Amino acid sequence: MEQAVYSVSEVNHIIKSLLDREPVLQRLHVRGELSNYKIYPSGHHYFTLKDPEGALRCVMFAGAASRLRFRPENGMKVVVSGRVSVFPRDGSYQLYCDVLTPEGAGDLAIAFEQLKAKLYAEGLFDPAHKKPLPRFPARIAIVTSSAGAAVHDMIRILRRRYPIAKVILLPVRVQGAEAPPEIVGAIRYANRWNVADVLITGRGGGSMEDLWAFNDERVARAIYESRIPVISAVGHEPDVTISDFVADARASTPSNAAEIAVPDGVDLRRWFQDSAARMAQSETLRLHRLRARLQQLSEKRVLRDQLAFVQDKRMLLAHLQQRLGDLSAGMLARRRSRFGALAATLDALSPLKVLGRGYAMVQDASGKILRDGADVSPGDRVTVTLGQGGFRATVDAPKKRRGRPPKSETATPENVSPDNGNGG
């Protein structure tokens, strides 16, 4: 009997048909660790699921991958659901995945932590970027569902606490796949047209899936980019969303957001009343002080007698003139006394005073004063100055100095003859 010979593709199709008819392989749940995870431009995800003893090639097509709530990463423990089949082109079998969930924690929890870490690293949670809320907002925009109870609670509280503010409702869906784009559009619309001084975005309580629109990255970035301060009011006190981290202020509930957005009218009224009372009291005290000052001025002599001021100033002027004259006379007397003393001292030291007592001053031809007889020689001409007048003379013989050998022959006073011809 002749043995049948199959082509490679025929063998692959036979194996594929066998695997496709096996019920167990049509809906498998496989636990393992992600490895070699790759996302192709087509949107398909390819990876390997492994454990300590084996590995299984897997593929998740774009349609199924678009439903992932988290970003798969190598090393992550997961549970994969799908079917096993053969790809006839290369003869390899692989697991075609429909669902991929983290093991131990839900996919939403993993997605929340991943997005939180990503935005934190980019600085979207930095307190330096948070804008202060206006103290007295004139317009308040609410981005939420118009059908929920949360919007009615917020409007009721805003009307009660601060009725002068204008409340603008920007209705959006807050649940489902369409919710994030609508919330983003409402926030951007409010900023583009500057419709409000403060924005409140949020919704009432629910499960994590119900609140997931406010964990969307697009919503987080729209809140961060908003020029208008944003208050996040999602769910109840225990509920925390990405919007709470990005917003300029976080409210525990929508009702609490309304309380944060505006001041309490009762407190404002009390503050105005207290301020008015303080102002009235301050003005009363000021009037009392002015009245007392007026009374003091009215009792002054200058107001009762118009010439009293001029008379007082005239007396003061006379007193100042007297003091100035006394000071001038005293200073002049002191200077005269000092001048007399200095003149007497100068007169006592004057050479003329010495000459007046019978002494004479002798100068040689160059005008040098002669103090020693040895400084002249016979025939030298000298000038003699007396207390009254003087004369010119010629030296006959110098008189030698005591205790000193004579420079030349001795000169005596009688040897000095006057030179009448030189005005002696």
C-alpha positions as CSV (number, residue, x, y, z in Angstrom):
1,M,0.0,0.0,0.0
2,E,1.4,3.3,-1.0
3,Q,2.2,5.7,1.9
4,A,0.6,9.2,1.8
5,V,2.9,12.2,1.5
6,Y,1.7,15.6,2.9
7,S,3.0,19.0,2.3
8,V,4.1,21.2,5.2
9,S,1.0,23.5,5.0
10,E,-1.2,20.4,4.9
11,V,0.4,19.1,8.1
12,N,0.0,22.5,9.7
13,H,-3.7,22.7,8.8
14,I,-4.3,19.2,10.1
15,I,-2.7,20.1,13.5
16,K,-4.7,23.3,13.5
17,S,-8.0,21.5,12.9
18,L,-7.1,19.0,15.7
19,L,-6.4,21.8,18.2
20,D,-9.5,23.8,17.1
21,R,-11.7,20.7,17.8
22,E,-10.3,20.3,21.3
23,P,-12.8,22.0,23.7
24,V,-10.2,22.4,26.5
25,L,-8.0,24.5,24.2
26,Q,-10.8,26.8,23.1
27,R,-11.2,28.5,26.5
28,L,-8.0,28.4,28.6
29,H,-7.0,30.4,31.6
30,V,-3.3,30.4,31.9
31,R,-1.2,31.9,34.8
32,G,2.4,33.0,34.1
33,E,4.9,35.8,33.9
34,L,5.0,38.3,31.0
35,S,8.2,38.3,29.0
36,N,9.4,39.9,25.8
37,Y,6.3,42.1,25.7
38,K,6.1,44.1,22.4
39,I,3.4,46.4,20.9
40,Y,3.5,46.8,17.1
41,P,2.3,49.8,15.1
42,S,-0.7,47.7,14.0
43,G,-1.9,47.7,17.6
44,H,-1.3,44.0,18.1
45,H,0.5,42.8,21.3
46,Y,3.0,40.0,21.2
47,F,4.5,38.4,24.3
48,T,5.7,35.2,25.9
49,L,4.0,33.7,29.0
50,K,6.4,31.7,31.1
51,D,6.9,29.8,34.3
52,P,10.0,28.1,35.8
53,E,9.6,25.1,33.5
54,G,8.2,26.3,30.2
55,A,7.1,29.1,27.9
56,L,4.1,29.8,25.7
57,R,3.9,32.3,22.8
58,C,0.9,34.6,23.0
59,V,-0.7,37.2,20.8
60,M,-3.5,39.8,21.6
61,F,-5.0,41.5,18.7
62,A,-5.7,45.2,18.6
63,G,-9.4,44.9,19.3
64,A,-8.8,43.0,22.5
65,A,-5.8,45.1,23.5
66,S,-7.8,48.3,23.3
67,R,-9.9,47.1,26.2
68,L,-6.8,46.9,28.5
69,R,-7.2,49.2,31.6
70,F,-3.4,49.0,32.5
71,R,-0.1,48.8,30.7
72,P,1.4,45.3,30.7
73,E,5.1,45.2,31.7
74,N,7.8,42.5,31.6
75,G,7.9,40.5,34.8
76,M,4.3,41.1,35.7
77,K,2.3,38.1,37.0
78,V,-0.9,37.8,35.0
79,V,-3.8,35.5,34.2
80,V,-4.5,35.2,30.4
81,S,-7.7,33.9,28.9
82,G,-7.9,32.7,25.3
83,R,-7.7,29.8,22.9
84,V,-4.7,27.8,21.6
85,S,-4.3,27.3,17.8
86,V,-1.6,27.0,15.2
87,F,-0.5,29.7,12.8
88,P,-0.2,27.7,9.6
89,R,2.4,29.9,7.9
90,D,5.2,29.0,10.4
91,G,3.7,26.0,12.1
92,S,4.0,27.4,15.6
93,Y,1.1,27.2,18.0
94,Q,0.3,30.1,20.3
95,L,-2.3,31.4,22.7
96,Y,-4.7,33.9,21.2
97,C,-5.6,36.1,24.2
98,D,-8.9,37.8,24.7
99,V,-8.5,38.9,28.3
100,L,-5.3,39.8,30.3
101,T,-5.6,40.7,34.0
102,P,-2.9,41.1,36.7
103,E,-2.7,38.4,39.2
104,G,-3.6,39.4,42.8
105,A,-4.7,42.9,42.0
106,G,-7.4,44.2,39.7
107,D,-6.5,45.7,36.3
108,L,-8.0,49.0,37.3
109,A,-5.9,49.2,40.5
110,I,-2.8,48.5,38.4
111,A,-3.7,51.1,35.8
112,F,-4.4,53.6,38.6
113,E,-1.0,53.2,40.1
114,Q,0.8,53.2,36.8
115,L,-0.9,56.5,35.7
116,K,-0.3,58.0,39.1
117,A,3.4,57.2,39.0
118,K,3.7,58.5,35.4
119,L,2.0,61.9,36.1
120,Y,3.8,62.3,39.4
121,A,7.1,61.9,37.6
122,E,6.0,64.5,35.0
123,G,5.3,67.0,37.8
124,L,1.5,67.2,37.4
125,F,1.0,66.8,41.1
126,D,3.5,69.5,42.1
127,P,2.0,71.9,44.6
128,A,4.0,74.7,42.9
129,H,1.6,74.5,39.9
130,K,-1.6,74.7,42.0
131,K,-3.5,77.9,41.6
132,P,-5.2,79.6,44.6
133,L,-9.0,79.6,44.7
134,P,-10.7,83.1,44.3
135,R,-12.0,84.4,47.6
136,F,-15.2,85.9,46.2
137,P,-16.0,84.2,42.9
138,A,-18.6,85.9,40.7
139,R,-19.2,82.9,38.4
140,I,-18.9,79.2,39.2
141,A,-19.0,76.5,36.5
142,I,-19.9,72.9,37.4
143,V,-18.8,70.1,35.0
144,T,-20.9,67.0,35.9
145,S,-24.0,65.1,34.9
146,S,-27.2,67.1,34.9
147,A,-29.2,64.1,35.9
148,G,-27.2,63.2,39.1
149,A,-28.1,64.1,42.6
150,A,-24.6,65.6,43.1
151,V,-25.3,68.6,40.9
152,H,-28.5,69.4,42.8
153,D,-26.7,69.3,46.1
154,M,-24.0,71.6,44.8
155,I,-26.5,74.2,43.4
156,R,-28.5,74.1,46.6
157,I,-25.5,74.7,48.8
158,L,-24.1,77.5,46.5
159,R,-27.5,79.3,46.5
160,R,-27.7,79.1,50.3
161,R,-24.1,80.1,51.1
162,Y,-23.4,82.6,48.4
163,P,-26.5,83.6,46.4
164,I,-24.8,86.5,44.6
165,A,-22.6,84.1,42.5
166,K,-23.7,83.0,39.1
167,V,-23.8,79.2,38.7
168,I,-23.2,77.7,35.2
169,L,-23.8,74.1,34.5
170,L,-21.7,72.3,31.8
171,P,-23.5,69.0,31.5
172,V,-21.4,65.9,30.6
173,R,-21.5,62.2,31.0
174,V,-19.5,61.0,34.0
175,Q,-19.5,57.3,33.3
176,G,-18.6,55.2,30.3
177,A,-16.2,55.4,27.4
178,E,-17.7,58.7,26.2
179,A,-17.3,60.5,29.5
180,P,-13.6,61.4,29.4
181,P,-13.8,63.3,26.0
182,E,-16.9,65.2,27.2
183,I,-15.3,66.2,30.5
184,V,-12.1,67.3,28.7
185,G,-14.2,69.3,26.2
186,A,-16.2,71.1,28.9
187,I,-13.0,72.1,30.8
188,R,-11.4,73.4,27.6
189,Y,-14.6,75.3,26.6
190,A,-14.7,77.0,30.0
191,N,-11.1,78.1,29.6
192,R,-11.5,79.2,26.0
193,W,-14.4,81.5,26.7
194,N,-13.5,82.3,30.3
195,V,-17.0,81.4,31.6
196,A,-16.1,81.2,35.3
197,D,-13.8,82.1,38.1
198,V,-13.6,78.6,39.4
199,L,-14.5,75.1,38.1
200,I,-16.0,72.2,40.0
201,T,-15.7,68.8,38.2
202,G,-16.9,65.5,39.7
203,R,-19.8,63.2,40.4
204,G,-21.4,61.2,43.2
205,G,-20.2,58.0,44.6
206,G,-19.9,54.6,42.9
207,S,-17.5,51.7,42.3
208,M,-14.1,52.1,40.9
209,E,-15.4,51.4,37.4
210,D,-18.1,54.1,37.8
211,L,-15.5,56.7,38.8
212,W,-13.0,55.6,36.2
213,A,-13.6,58.6,33.9
214,F,-11.8,60.8,36.5
215,N,-8.8,58.4,36.4
216,D,-8.4,59.0,32.7
217,E,-5.1,60.6,31.6
218,R,-6.9,63.0,29.2
219,V,-9.0,64.4,32.0
220,A,-6.0,64.8,34.2
221,R,-4.0,66.7,31.6
222,A,-7.1,69.0,30.9
223,I,-7.3,69.9,34.6
224,Y,-3.6,70.5,34.8
225,E,-3.7,72.8,31.7
226,S,-6.7,74.8,32.9
227,R,-6.1,78.5,33.6
228,I,-9.2,78.5,35.8
229,P,-8.7,77.0,39.3
230,V,-10.3,73.5,39.4
231,I,-11.9,71.7,42.4
232,S,-12.1,68.0,42.1
233,A,-15.2,66.5,43.8
234,V,-15.4,62.8,43.0
235,G,-17.3,60.2,45.0
236,H,-17.2,60.1,48.8
237,E,-14.4,60.7,51.3
238,P,-12.6,57.3,50.8
239,D,-12.7,57.6,47.0
240,V,-9.4,58.9,45.5
241,T,-9.0,59.6,41.8
242,I,-6.2,60.9,39.6
243,S,-8.2,64.1,39.2
244,D,-7.9,64.7,43.0
245,F,-4.1,64.8,42.7
246,V,-4.0,67.1,39.7
247,A,-6.7,69.6,40.7
248,D,-5.9,72.8,42.5
249,A,-8.1,71.7,45.4
250,R,-9.7,68.4,46.4
251,A,-13.1,68.1,48.0
252,S,-14.2,65.0,49.9
253,T,-17.7,65.1,48.3
254,P,-19.5,67.3,45.7
255,S,-21.3,69.1,48.6
256,N,-18.0,69.8,50.2
257,A,-16.7,71.2,46.9
258,A,-19.6,73.8,46.9
259,E,-18.6,74.8,50.5
260,I,-14.9,75.2,49.4
261,A,-15.7,77.2,46.3
262,V,-17.6,80.1,48.0
263,P,-17.6,81.8,51.4
264,D,-20.5,81.4,53.8
265,G,-23.0,84.2,53.4
266,V,-23.8,84.1,57.1
267,D,-20.2,84.5,58.0
268,L,-19.8,87.3,55.5
269,R,-22.8,89.1,56.9
270,R,-21.4,88.8,60.4
271,W,-18.0,90.0,59.2
272,F,-19.6,93.1,57.5
273,Q,-21.6,93.8,60.6
274,D,-18.5,93.6,62.9
275,S,-16.6,95.7,60.4
276,A,-19.3,98.3,60.3
277,A,-19.4,98.4,64.1
278,R,-15.6,98.8,64.3
279,M,-15.7,101.6,61.8
280,A,-18.5,103.4,63.6
281,Q,-16.6,103.1,66.9
282,S,-13.4,104.3,65.3
283,E,-15.2,107.3,63.8
284,T,-16.9,108.1,67.1
285,L,-13.5,108.1,68.9
286,R,-12.0,110.2,66.1
287,L,-14.8,112.8,66.5
288,H,-14.4,112.9,70.2
289,R,-10.6,113.6,69.8
290,L,-11.4,116.3,67.2
291,R,-14.0,117.9,69.5
292,A,-11.5,117.9,72.4
293,R,-8.9,119.4,70.1
294,L,-11.3,122.1,69.0
295,Q,-12.1,122.9,72.6
296,Q,-8.5,123.2,73.4
297,L,-7.9,125.5,70.5
298,S,-10.9,127.7,71.2
299,E,-9.4,128.4,74.7
300,K,-6.1,129.6,73.3
301,R,-5.3,133.3,73.7
302,V,-4.4,133.6,70.0
303,L,-7.9,132.8,69.0
304,R,-9.6,135.0,71.6
305,D,-7.3,138.0,70.8
306,Q,-6.1,138.2,67.2
307,L,-3.2,140.6,68.0
308,A,-2.0,138.4,70.8
309,F,0.1,136.3,68.4
310,V,1.8,139.4,66.9
311,Q,2.5,140.8,70.4
312,D,3.9,137.5,71.6
313,K,6.2,137.3,68.6
314,R,7.2,140.9,69.0
315,M,8.2,140.3,72.6
316,L,10.1,137.2,71.5
317,L,11.9,139.2,68.8
318,A,12.9,141.9,71.3
319,H,14.2,139.2,73.7
320,L,16.2,137.6,70.9
321,Q,17.6,141.0,69.9
322,Q,18.7,141.6,73.4
323,R,20.3,138.2,73.7
324,L,22.0,138.7,70.3
325,G,23.4,142.1,71.4
326,D,24.7,140.8,74.7
327,L,26.4,137.9,73.0
328,S,28.0,140.2,70.4
329,A,29.2,142.6,73.0
330,G,30.7,139.8,75.1
331,M,32.4,138.2,72.2
332,L,33.8,141.6,71.1
333,A,35.1,142.3,74.6
334,R,36.8,139.0,74.7
335,R,38.5,139.5,71.4
336,R,39.7,143.0,72.3
337,S,41.2,141.6,75.5
338,R,42.9,138.9,73.6
339,F,44.1,141.4,71.0
340,G,45.6,143.6,73.7
341,A,47.4,140.7,75.3
342,L,48.8,139.6,72.0
343,A,49.9,143.2,71.1
344,A,51.6,143.6,74.4
345,T,53.5,140.3,73.9
346,L,54.4,141.3,70.4
347,D,55.6,144.7,71.5
348,A,57.7,143.2,74.2
349,L,59.4,141.0,71.7
350,S,59.8,143.8,69.1
351,P,63.5,144.7,68.2
352,L,62.5,148.3,68.2
353,K,61.6,148.0,71.9
354,V,65.2,146.8,72.5
355,L,66.6,149.6,70.4
356,G,64.7,152.1,72.4
357,R,66.5,151.2,75.5
358,G,69.9,152.3,74.0
359,Y,70.9,149.3,71.9
360,A,71.8,149.4,68.3
361,M,71.5,147.0,65.4
362,V,74.5,146.7,63.0
363,Q,74.2,145.2,59.4
364,D,76.9,144.6,56.9
365,A,76.7,145.7,53.2
366,S,74.5,142.7,52.3
367,G,72.0,143.5,55.1
368,K,73.2,140.6,57.4
369,I,72.9,141.4,61.1
370,L,76.3,141.4,62.8
371,R,76.5,139.6,66.1
372,D,80.3,139.1,66.4
373,G,83.1,141.7,66.0
374,A,85.1,139.1,64.2
375,D,82.6,139.2,61.4
376,V,84.0,142.6,60.1
377,S,87.3,143.8,58.9
378,P,88.8,147.3,58.9
379,G,87.4,149.3,56.1
380,D,84.0,147.4,56.0
381,R,81.0,149.6,55.7
382,V,78.1,148.9,58.1
383,T,74.7,150.3,58.8
384,V,73.8,151.1,62.3
385,T,70.1,151.3,63.4
386,L,69.2,153.1,66.6
387,G,65.9,153.5,68.5
388,Q,65.4,156.7,66.6
389,G,67.0,156.7,63.1
390,G,70.5,155.4,62.3
391,F,73.6,156.0,60.3
392,R,76.3,154.5,58.0
393,A,79.8,153.9,59.2
394,T,83.2,152.5,58.2
395,V,85.0,150.1,60.5
396,D,88.4,151.3,61.6
397,A,89.4,148.4,63.8
398,P,87.2,145.5,65.0
399,K,87.0,144.9,68.8
400,K,88.1,141.4,69.6
401,R,85.8,139.0,71.5
402,R,86.6,138.0,75.0
403,G,88.2,134.6,75.3
404,R,88.9,134.5,71.6
405,P,92.1,135.5,69.7
406,P,91.6,138.6,67.7
407,K,91.0,138.2,64.0
408,S,92.9,141.5,63.4
409,E,93.8,144.5,65.5
410,T,91.3,145.5,68.2
411,A,88.3,147.7,67.2
412,T,86.9,150.1,69.7
413,P,83.6,152.1,69.6
414,E,85.6,155.2,69.2
415,N,87.3,153.7,66.1
416,V,83.9,153.5,64.3
417,S,83.4,156.7,62.4
418,P,80.1,157.8,61.1
419,D,79.5,157.9,57.4
420,N,77.3,161.0,57.1
421,G,77.4,160.8,53.4
422,N,75.1,157.6,53.6
423,G,72.4,159.0,55.7
424,G,73.8,158.2,59.1
